[in-house]
Amino acid sequence: MTEQDVARRRIVVGVDGSPSSIDALRWAVEQAHAVGAVVEAVTAWQYPVSPGWTGTAAADEYVLGIARKTLDSAIAEASDPELPVRIGARVVEAGAVPALLEAARDAELLVVGSRGHGGFAGALLGSVSQHCVQHAPCPVVVVRHREDR
């Protein structure tokens, strides 16, 4: 397999720092190692819509820093020295669904956790994973957190 072939094999993973998303990242690392792909871990952030509040550059930097720290921590937790895989990290200012669907263009696979930080604890699928399953431009794998099984 050439370097160019590996560059084309890309697995995108949505990471929000939840246990389910970290399990999804672990799964993606194992799969990427097995098939010779790279992993692109994506964290999305955005301000909640609030009438009259536009945010500031300092607030943007603060939230971006938290998102980057969350992503870096998840990558450190999910990485396995026994499975050498290139993991790219991308923080995107957008909603989770549009960010993941855009990142999944030309990807071999999109991997998401079954549910993130929001929603109902007993739900099998969160709104982001449900939307990705229905609208992704590539196959989607939904990974449930071990304790939720």
MARLUMVEX-196226 format. One record per residue: residue number from 0; residue in three letters; chain; x, y, z of N, C-alpha, C in turn. Coordinates in nm, 4 decimals, always signed. Atoms other than C-alpha are relative to their C-alpha. Last residue first. Example, Ala and Ser with C-alpha at 12.3 -4.5 7.8 and 13.67 -1.06 7.14 Angstrom:
2
 lumza bagu koldo       nX       nY       nZ      caX      caY      caZ       cX       cY       cZ
     1  ser     A  -0.0820  -0.1190  -0.0060  +1.3670  -0.1060  +0.7140  -0.0770  +0.1090  +0.0730
     0  ala     A  +0.0890  -0.1190  +0.0000  +1.2300  -0.4500  +0.7800  +0.0900  +0.1200  +0.0000
This chain:
149
 lumza bagu koldo       nX       nY       nZ      caX      caY      caZ       cX       cY       cZ
   148  arg     A  +0.0426  +0.1218  +0.0692  -2.4607  -0.1850  +2.7239  -0.0782  -0.0904  +0.0918
   147  asp     A  +0.1380  -0.0150  +0.0472  -2.4482  +0.1638  +2.8721  -0.0537  -0.1266  -0.0632
   146  glu     A  +0.0904  +0.0079  -0.1159  -2.1362  +0.0916  +3.0820  -0.1468  +0.0132  -0.0398
   145  arg     A  +0.0003  +0.1329  -0.0628  -1.9329  +0.0093  +2.7702  -0.1013  -0.0113  +0.1137
   144  his     A  -0.0934  +0.0034  -0.1119  -2.0285  +0.3324  +2.5942  -0.0142  -0.1337  +0.0717
   143  arg     A  +0.0590  -0.0237  -0.1321  -2.2183  +0.2631  +2.2742  +0.1094  -0.0083  +0.1052
   142  val     A  -0.0616  +0.0776  -0.1071  -2.0435  +0.3039  +1.9409  -0.0653  +0.0380  +0.1329
   141  val     A  +0.0391  -0.0608  -0.1269  -2.2359  +0.4157  +1.6334  +0.0505  -0.0909  +0.1111
   140  val     A  -0.0046  +0.0955  -0.1101  -2.0664  +0.3295  +1.3036  -0.0351  +0.0768  +0.1269
   139  val     A  -0.0119  -0.0516  -0.1374  -2.1659  +0.5334  +0.9999  +0.0033  -0.1163  +0.0977
   138  pro     A  +0.0500  +0.0875  -0.1066  -2.1192  +0.4520  +0.6296  +0.0295  +0.0593  +0.1383
   137  cys     A  -0.0791  +0.1230  -0.0036  -2.0551  +0.7554  +0.4070  -0.0605  -0.0913  +0.1063
   136  pro     A  -0.0340  +0.0367  +0.1372  -2.2338  +1.0764  +0.3011  +0.0833  -0.1285  -0.0100
   135  ala     A  -0.1433  +0.0021  +0.0315  -2.3974  +1.1036  +0.6439  +0.0247  -0.0441  -0.1437
   134  his     A  -0.0405  -0.0940  +0.1045  -2.7669  +1.1948  +0.6594  +0.1466  -0.0051  -0.0421
   133  gln     A  +0.0977  -0.0247  +0.1061  -2.9682  +0.9390  +0.8590  +0.0555  +0.0800  -0.1176
   132  val     A  +0.0413  +0.1278  +0.0593  -2.6924  +0.7913  +1.0749  -0.0910  +0.0246  -0.1201
   131  cys     A  -0.1114  +0.0495  +0.0813  -2.5501  +1.1403  +1.1313  -0.0347  -0.1310  -0.0693
   130  his     A  -0.0046  -0.0800  +0.1225  -2.8884  +1.2713  +1.2471  +0.1120  -0.0485  -0.0927
   129  gln     A  +0.1185  +0.0321  +0.0817  -2.9292  +0.9885  +1.4968  +0.0047  +0.0752  -0.1326
   128  ser     A  -0.0238  +0.1309  +0.0621  -2.5726  +1.0321  +1.6252  -0.1173  -0.0402  -0.0888
   127  val     A  -0.1100  -0.0116  +0.0958  -2.6315  +1.4039  +1.6789  +0.0243  -0.1334  -0.0688
   126  ser     A  +0.0450  -0.0679  +0.1214  -2.9765  +1.3619  +1.8384  +0.1106  +0.0098  -0.1047
   125  gly     A  +0.0184  -0.1432  -0.0183  -2.8605  +1.1018  +2.0880  -0.0381  +0.0638  -0.1327
   124  leu     A  -0.0707  -0.0870  +0.0930  -2.9186  +0.7337  +2.0366  -0.0280  +0.1447  +0.0358
   123  leu     A  -0.0961  +0.0840  +0.0705  -3.0111  +0.4678  +2.2931  +0.0836  +0.0818  -0.0973
   122  ala     A  +0.0194  +0.0071  +0.1453  -3.1737  +0.7216  +2.5221  +0.1073  -0.0867  -0.0650
   121  gly     A  +0.0420  +0.1333  +0.0420  -3.1555  +0.6367  +2.8924  -0.0159  -0.0161  -0.1502
   120  ala     A  -0.0999  +0.1018  -0.0341  -2.9471  +0.9390  +2.9937  -0.0384  -0.1385  -0.0516
   119  phe     A  +0.0497  +0.0870  -0.1051  -3.1775  +1.1808  +2.8129  +0.0968  -0.1141  +0.0230
   118  gly     A  +0.1085  +0.0955  +0.0201  -3.0217  +1.4569  +2.6110  -0.0345  -0.0829  +0.1221
   117  gly     A  +0.1372  -0.0498  -0.0118  -2.6854  +1.6238  +2.6311  -0.1023  -0.1112  -0.0032
   116  his     A  +0.0289  -0.0584  -0.1311  -2.3345  +1.5048  +2.7103  -0.1456  +0.0416  +0.0172
   115  gly     A  -0.1017  -0.0851  -0.0614  -2.2945  +1.2718  +2.4171  -0.0432  +0.0505  +0.1358
   114  arg     A  +0.0568  -0.1240  -0.0543  -2.4950  +0.9792  +2.2875  +0.1092  +0.0757  +0.0741
   113  ser     A  +0.1462  +0.0125  +0.0059  -2.4298  +0.6711  +2.0780  -0.0706  +0.1209  +0.0588
   112  gly     A  +0.0509  +0.0650  -0.1197  -2.0728  +0.7754  +2.0150  -0.1515  -0.0018  -0.0052
   111  val     A  +0.0515  -0.0877  -0.1048  -1.9840  +0.8604  +1.6590  -0.0371  -0.0838  +0.1216
   110  val     A  +0.0222  +0.0709  -0.1258  -1.7768  +0.7023  +1.3818  -0.0450  +0.1015  +0.1045
   109  leu     A  +0.0245  -0.0971  -0.1058  -1.7900  +0.8211  +1.0206  -0.0337  -0.0787  +0.1258
   108  leu     A  +0.0881  +0.0364  -0.1105  -1.6333  +0.5898  +0.7622  -0.0143  +0.1185  +0.0938
   107  glu     A  +0.0372  +0.1400  +0.0126  -1.4387  +0.5924  +0.4376  -0.1092  -0.0359  +0.1003
   106  ala     A  -0.0546  +0.0892  -0.1033  -1.4301  +0.9677  +0.4282  -0.0477  -0.1416  -0.0272
   105  asp     A  -0.1152  +0.0764  +0.0496  -1.4870  +1.1602  +0.1033  +0.0669  -0.0854  +0.1077
   104  arg     A  -0.0069  +0.0036  +0.1477  -1.7232  +1.3992  +0.2817  +0.1295  -0.0692  -0.0401
   103  ala     A  +0.0176  +0.1365  +0.0510  -1.7273  +1.2960  +0.6493  -0.0012  -0.0080  -0.1522
   102  ala     A  -0.1265  +0.0734  -0.0153  -1.5816  +1.6287  +0.7658  -0.0088  -0.1388  -0.0624
   101  glu     A  -0.0989  -0.0600  +0.0906  -1.8848  +1.8121  +0.6238  +0.1318  -0.0766  +0.0067
   100  leu     A  +0.0409  +0.0349  +0.1360  -2.1292  +1.5727  +0.7935  +0.0973  +0.0584  -0.1027
    99  leu     A  -0.0294  +0.1410  +0.0266  -1.9367  +1.6009  +1.1198  -0.0377  -0.0405  -0.1424
    98  ala     A  -0.1459  +0.0206  -0.0020  -1.9289  +1.9810  +1.1250  +0.0350  -0.1443  -0.0351
    97  pro     A  -0.0601  -0.0488  +0.1248  -2.2930  +2.0103  +1.0154  +0.1511  -0.0221  -0.0055
    96  val     A  +0.0480  +0.0716  +0.1186  -2.4037  +1.7744  +1.2946  +0.0605  +0.0559  -0.1282
    95  ala     A  -0.0602  +0.1328  +0.0116  -2.1862  +1.9133  +1.5738  -0.0424  -0.0709  -0.1283
    94  gly     A  +0.0767  +0.1007  -0.0708  -2.2851  +2.2753  +1.5204  +0.0614  -0.1368  -0.0249
    93  ala     A  +0.1238  +0.0355  +0.0704  -2.0079  +2.4965  +1.3962  -0.0792  -0.0918  +0.0921
    92  glu     A  +0.1067  -0.0844  -0.0539  -1.6734  +2.6411  +1.5028  -0.1246  -0.0220  -0.0851
    91  val     A  +0.0785  -0.0753  +0.0970  -1.4521  +2.3452  +1.4167  -0.1045  +0.0839  +0.0720
    90  val     A  +0.1036  -0.0685  -0.0763  -1.1706  +2.1870  +1.6167  -0.0708  +0.0949  -0.0955
    89  arg     A  +0.0566  -0.1212  +0.0590  -0.9656  +1.9381  +1.4155  -0.1116  +0.0527  +0.0892
    88  ala     A  +0.0975  -0.0640  -0.0890  -0.7276  +1.6710  +1.5391  -0.0493  +0.1284  -0.0641
    87  gly     A  +0.0070  -0.1444  +0.0202  -0.5429  +1.4302  +1.3122  -0.1090  +0.0564  +0.0890
    86  ile     A  +0.1260  -0.0609  -0.0425  -0.4661  +1.0834  +1.4409  +0.0114  +0.1508  -0.0192
    85  arg     A  -0.0052  -0.1460  +0.0053  -0.1970  +0.8797  +1.2639  -0.1386  +0.0545  +0.0334
    84  val     A  +0.0919  -0.0561  +0.0989  -0.2205  +0.5216  +1.3850  +0.0172  +0.1510  +0.0026
    83  pro     A  -0.0455  -0.1282  +0.0540  +0.0352  +0.3143  +1.5739  -0.0883  +0.0466  -0.1161
    82  leu     A  +0.0691  -0.0199  +0.1277  -0.1666  +0.0462  +1.7523  +0.0412  +0.1350  -0.0584
    81  glu     A  -0.0028  +0.1289  +0.0699  +0.0456  -0.0894  +2.0398  -0.0645  +0.0096  -0.1387
    80  pro     A  -0.1317  +0.0162  +0.0618  +0.1110  +0.2692  +2.1523  +0.0147  -0.1320  -0.0767
    79  asp     A  -0.0584  +0.1244  -0.0483  -0.2653  +0.3035  +2.2043  +0.1348  -0.0187  -0.0677
    78  ser     A  -0.1183  +0.0466  +0.0730  -0.4372  +0.6384  +2.1734  +0.0563  -0.1249  +0.0657
    77  ala     A  +0.0355  +0.1062  +0.0949  -0.7860  +0.6704  +2.3235  +0.1196  -0.0557  -0.0770
    76  glu     A  +0.0645  +0.1136  -0.0670  -0.6929  +0.8633  +2.6381  -0.0252  -0.1165  -0.0949
    75  ala     A  -0.0990  +0.0613  -0.0898  -0.4438  +1.0945  +2.4658  -0.0580  -0.1241  +0.0665
    74  ile     A  -0.0981  +0.0680  +0.0846  -0.6934  +1.1579  +2.1853  +0.1049  -0.0695  +0.0862
    73  ala     A  +0.0638  +0.1212  +0.0539  -0.9680  +1.2352  +2.4372  +0.0983  -0.0789  -0.0858
    72  ser     A  +0.0129  +0.0955  -0.1101  -0.7416  +1.4789  +2.6246  -0.0608  -0.1321  -0.0491
    71  asp     A  -0.1337  +0.0527  -0.0287  -0.6431  +1.6577  +2.3025  -0.0041  -0.1061  +0.1097
    70  leu     A  -0.0407  +0.0870  +0.1091  -1.0095  +1.6923  +2.2034  +0.1368  -0.0631  +0.0269
    69  thr     A  +0.0866  +0.1181  -0.0033  -1.1201  +1.8310  +2.5394  +0.0428  -0.1009  -0.1066
    68  lys     A  -0.0452  +0.0798  -0.1141  -0.8222  +2.0691  +2.5483  -0.0817  -0.1291  +0.0114
    67  arg     A  -0.1296  +0.0600  +0.0364  -0.9041  +2.1933  +2.1967  +0.0503  -0.0905  +0.1124
    66  ala     A  +0.0266  +0.1034  +0.1005  -1.2700  +2.2505  +2.2901  +0.1291  -0.0718  -0.0377
    65  ile     A  +0.0655  +0.1119  -0.0691  -1.1703  +2.4347  +2.6093  -0.0255  -0.1150  -0.0987
    64  gly     A  -0.0999  +0.0656  -0.0849  -0.9261  +2.6522  +2.4150  -0.0572  -0.1197  +0.0741
    63  leu     A  -0.0861  +0.0763  +0.0893  -1.1889  +2.7293  +2.1490  +0.1062  -0.0759  +0.0793
    62  val     A  +0.0773  +0.1193  +0.0365  -1.4273  +2.8350  +2.4263  +0.0814  -0.0884  -0.0940
    61  tyr     A  +0.0191  +0.0811  -0.1203  -1.1666  +3.0739  +2.5709  -0.0720  -0.1308  -0.0346
    60  glu     A  -0.1280  +0.0649  -0.0311  -1.0575  +3.2054  +2.2307  -0.0131  -0.0925  +0.1201
    59  asp     A  -0.0259  +0.0991  +0.1050  -1.4186  +3.2781  +2.1337  +0.1269  -0.0785  +0.0308
    58  ala     A  +0.0873  +0.1137  -0.0309  -1.4809  +3.4503  +2.4685  +0.0203  -0.1110  -0.1026
    57  ala     A  -0.0569  +0.0671  -0.1179  -1.1785  +3.6734  +2.4089  -0.0830  -0.1225  +0.0377
    56  ala     A  -0.1172  +0.0755  +0.0449  -1.3019  +3.7549  +2.0557  +0.0632  -0.0761  +0.1162
    55  thr     A  -0.1169  -0.0853  +0.0207  -1.6372  +3.8526  +2.1995  +0.1149  -0.0875  -0.0481
    54  gly     A  -0.1281  +0.0550  -0.0419  -1.9859  +3.7054  +2.2053  +0.1128  +0.0981  -0.0260
    53  thr     A  -0.0785  +0.0414  +0.1155  -2.2832  +3.8180  +1.9983  +0.1331  -0.0611  +0.0389
    52  trp     A  -0.1378  +0.0279  -0.0431  -2.5511  +3.8496  +2.2609  +0.0774  -0.0534  -0.1179
    51  gly     A  -0.0738  -0.1167  -0.0470  -2.8753  +4.0309  +2.1667  +0.1433  -0.0265  +0.0430
    50  pro     A  +0.0300  -0.1303  +0.0592  -3.0972  +3.7249  +2.1433  +0.0860  +0.1110  +0.0626
    49  ser     A  +0.0589  -0.0833  -0.1035  -2.9195  +3.4083  +2.2564  -0.0244  +0.1380  -0.0585
    48  val     A  +0.0642  -0.1187  +0.0548  -2.8237  +3.1217  +2.0300  -0.0684  +0.0743  +0.1128
    47  pro     A  +0.1449  +0.0150  +0.0112  -2.5958  +2.8836  +2.2155  -0.0592  +0.1308  -0.0528
    46  tyr     A  +0.0744  -0.0634  -0.1081  -2.2354  +2.9494  +2.1292  -0.1467  -0.0337  -0.0149
    45  gln     A  +0.0709  -0.1211  +0.0383  -2.0654  +2.7017  +1.9030  -0.0715  +0.0559  +0.1219
    44  trp     A  +0.0468  -0.0870  -0.1078  -1.8244  +2.4137  +1.9264  -0.0761  +0.1172  -0.0601
    43  ala     A  +0.0699  -0.1208  +0.0446  -1.7331  +2.1152  +1.7146  -0.0440  +0.0809  +0.1212
    42  thr     A  +0.0795  -0.0583  -0.1077  -1.4722  +1.8500  +1.7920  -0.0619  +0.1282  -0.0526
    41  val     A  +0.0617  -0.1312  +0.0183  -1.3401  +1.6349  +1.5094  -0.0803  +0.0374  +0.1238
    40  ala     A  +0.0872  -0.0252  -0.1144  -1.0965  +1.3426  +1.5296  -0.0498  +0.1441  -0.0083
    39  glu     A  +0.0186  -0.1442  -0.0149  -0.9561  +1.2512  +1.1888  -0.1014  +0.0211  +0.1115
    38  val     A  +0.1168  -0.0436  -0.0768  -0.8201  +0.8983  +1.1940  -0.0009  +0.1517  +0.0033
    37  val     A  -0.0301  -0.1033  -0.0983  -0.5837  +0.7634  +0.9291  -0.1311  +0.0365  +0.0691
    36  ala     A  +0.0569  -0.1337  +0.0216  -0.6380  +0.4354  +0.7494  +0.0557  +0.0986  +0.1021
    35  gly     A  -0.1015  -0.0907  +0.0521  -0.4412  +0.1128  +0.7192  -0.0513  +0.1388  -0.0314
    34  val     A  +0.0175  -0.0211  +0.1442  -0.7358  -0.1260  +0.7515  +0.1023  +0.0951  -0.0609
    33  ala     A  +0.0307  +0.1234  +0.0719  -0.6670  -0.2847  +1.0927  -0.0043  +0.0205  -0.1517
    32  his     A  -0.1193  +0.0846  -0.0038  -0.4947  +0.0219  +1.2390  -0.0225  -0.1254  -0.0843
    31  ala     A  -0.0997  -0.0632  +0.0877  -0.7815  +0.2427  +1.1276  +0.1278  -0.0830  -0.0056
    30  gln     A  +0.0411  +0.0243  +0.1385  -1.0310  +0.0019  +1.2852  +0.1026  +0.0579  -0.0975
    29  glu     A  -0.0167  +0.1436  +0.0274  -0.8482  -0.0001  +1.6195  -0.0336  -0.0312  -0.1455
    28  val     A  -0.1446  +0.0254  +0.0018  -0.8164  +0.3798  +1.6165  +0.0260  -0.1472  -0.0324
    27  ala     A  -0.0519  -0.0505  +0.1277  -1.1849  +0.4130  +1.5215  +0.1502  -0.0240  -0.0121
    26  trp     A  +0.0438  +0.0929  +0.1036  -1.2914  +0.1919  +1.8130  +0.0588  +0.0412  -0.1352
    25  arg     A  -0.0767  +0.1245  -0.0170  -1.0853  +0.3998  +2.0546  -0.0340  -0.1000  -0.1110
    24  leu     A  -0.1352  -0.0296  +0.0475  -1.2403  +0.7192  +1.9127  +0.0897  -0.1224  +0.0138
    23  ala     A  +0.0068  -0.0066  +0.1465  -1.5899  +0.5746  +1.9543  +0.1385  +0.0269  -0.0581
    22  asp     A  +0.0089  +0.1393  +0.0475  -1.5056  +0.4772  +2.3148  -0.0058  -0.0044  -0.1528
    21  ile     A  -0.1352  +0.0531  -0.0200  -1.3968  +0.8384  +2.3709  +0.0045  -0.1470  -0.0406
    20  ser     A  -0.0833  -0.0492  +0.1103  -1.7234  +0.9558  +2.2161  +0.1442  -0.0486  +0.0136
    19  ser     A  +0.0381  +0.0658  +0.1244  -1.9286  +0.7327  +2.4474  +0.0875  +0.0457  -0.1161
    18  pro     A  -0.0528  +0.1375  +0.0016  -1.7423  +0.8496  +2.7573  -0.0309  -0.0732  -0.1303
    17  ser     A  +0.0855  +0.0930  -0.0746  -1.8234  +1.2116  +2.6657  +0.0622  -0.1395  -0.0039
    16  gly     A  -0.0533  +0.0246  -0.1339  -1.5366  +1.4367  +2.5566  -0.0847  -0.0940  +0.0834
    15  asp     A  +0.0463  -0.1089  -0.0871  -1.7232  +1.5776  +2.2564  +0.0492  -0.0175  +0.1440
    14  val     A  -0.0463  +0.0065  -0.1390  -1.5480  +1.3758  +1.9861  -0.0543  +0.1204  +0.0764
    13  gly     A  +0.0509  -0.1136  -0.0764  -1.6944  +1.2955  +1.6438  +0.0379  -0.0174  +0.1457
    12  val     A  +0.0621  +0.0313  -0.1285  -1.4741  +1.0515  +1.4544  -0.0462  +0.1292  +0.0662
    11  val     A  +0.0342  -0.1207  -0.0760  -1.3758  +1.0609  +1.0870  -0.0725  -0.0421  +0.1269
    10  ile     A  +0.1126  +0.0268  -0.0893  -1.2032  +0.7588  +0.9332  -0.0202  +0.1246  +0.0850
     9  arg     A  +0.0166  -0.0908  -0.1124  -0.9816  +0.8328  +0.6362  -0.1252  -0.0366  +0.0767
     8  arg     A  +0.0803  +0.0760  -0.0955  -0.8393  +0.6061  +0.3688  -0.0079  +0.0817  +0.1280
     7  arg     A  +0.1396  +0.0029  +0.0433  -0.7233  +0.8449  +0.0954  -0.0897  -0.0735  +0.0986
     6  ala     A  +0.0562  -0.1345  -0.0126  -0.3987  +0.9313  +0.2717  -0.1467  +0.0023  -0.0403
     5  val     A  +0.0302  -0.0231  -0.1413  -0.3256  +0.5604  +0.3145  -0.0658  +0.1355  +0.0179
     4  asp     A  +0.1155  +0.0825  -0.0350  -0.3518  +0.5040  -0.0610  -0.0422  +0.0247  +0.1438
     3  gln     A  +0.1168  -0.0639  +0.0588  -0.1161  +0.7996  -0.1276  -0.1275  -0.0791  +0.0324
     2  glu     A  +0.0362  -0.1119  -0.0887  +0.1409  +0.6585  +0.1146  -0.1255  +0.0699  -0.0511
     1  thr     A  -0.0814  -0.1209  +0.0097  +0.1410  +0.3404  -0.0959  -0.0475  +0.1046  +0.1005
     0  met     A  +0.0847  -0.1173  +0.0000  +0.0000  +0.0000  +0.0000  +0.0895  +0.1240  +0.0000
